[in-house]
Amino acid sequence: MPFLGLWRANGGYDFALTVMCAAVPLVFAIAICLTGLWRDGPRSLLHDPVPLFALLYCVLFAFVNYPQWADLWGASRLAAPGIVLALLVVAKLRSSALRASYATLLALTVLAPLVEIWH
């Protein structure tokens, strides 16, 4: 079941921050990669396989076990490659509103370790 490890980490002191800074951007990364694949079609993977790589990485990370979701450091460290790859995909989309929304989510993800230091 996707995000089962995250739900097992529920009740931790940084659970809300982990959801906001790792899980939500991961879900958006999956949606953005699916949008990019849908828009360009499967033949586009011959020239640019990044949407498929990002989608596979994010989906596989959604199925990881509890220890990777137990703290914000581990979750943000493992979610970052998929989120950055999705940033490459969203840069090619035509919708400026979607690009701005994803940039905001990426900023939240980057700031998460700084917020954790102040805890």
LINCORQUI-V719639 format. One record per residue. SS is DSSP state (A for helix, B for strand, O for the rest). PHI is phi as a letter, one per 30 degrees, with the letter a starting at -180 (* if undefined). OMEGA is omega in whole degrees, -180 to 180 (none if undefined). Layout:
ss: [SS,SS]
phi: [PHI,PHI]
omega: [OMEGA,OMEGA]
//
This chain:
ss: [O,O,O,A,A,A,A,A,O,O,O,O,O,O,A,A,A,A,A,A,A,A,A,A,A,A,A,A,A,A,A,A,A,A,A,A,A,A,A,A,O,A,A,A,A,A,O,O,O,A,A,A,A,A,A,A,A,A,A,A,A,A,O,O,O,A,A,A,A,O,O,A,A,A,A,A,A,A,A,A,A,A,A,A,A,A,A,A,A,A,O,O,O,O,O,A,A,A,A,A,A,A,A,A,A,A,A,A,A,A,A,A,A,A,A,A,A,A,O]
phi: [*,d,i,d,d,d,d,d,d,e,j,d,d,c,d,d,d,d,d,d,c,b,d,d,d,d,d,d,d,d,d,d,d,d,d,d,d,d,d,d,i,d,d,d,d,d,c,b,d,e,e,d,d,d,d,d,d,d,d,d,d,d,c,d,d,e,e,d,c,d,b,d,d,d,d,d,d,d,d,e,d,d,d,d,d,d,d,d,d,d,d,d,d,d,d,d,d,d,d,d,d,d,d,d,d,d,d,d,d,d,d,e,d,d,d,d,d,d,d]
omega: [-179,177,177,177,177,-179,174,178,180,-179,176,-176,180,-179,-179,179,177,178,-177,-171,180,-174,-179,175,178,178,177,177,177,180,-180,179,176,177,178,178,-180,-178,-175,-180,-177,180,180,-180,176,179,-174,-179,-176,179,179,178,-180,179,180,180,-178,179,178,178,178,-178,-179,-174,-175,-175,179,179,-172,178,-177,-179,-179,-179,-179,178,-179,179,-174,-179,179,180,179,176,177,176,175,179,-177,178,180,-179,-176,-175,179,177,178,178,180,179,-179,176,177,178,178,178,177,180,-179,-178,-177,179,177,177,-179,179,-179,179,none]
//
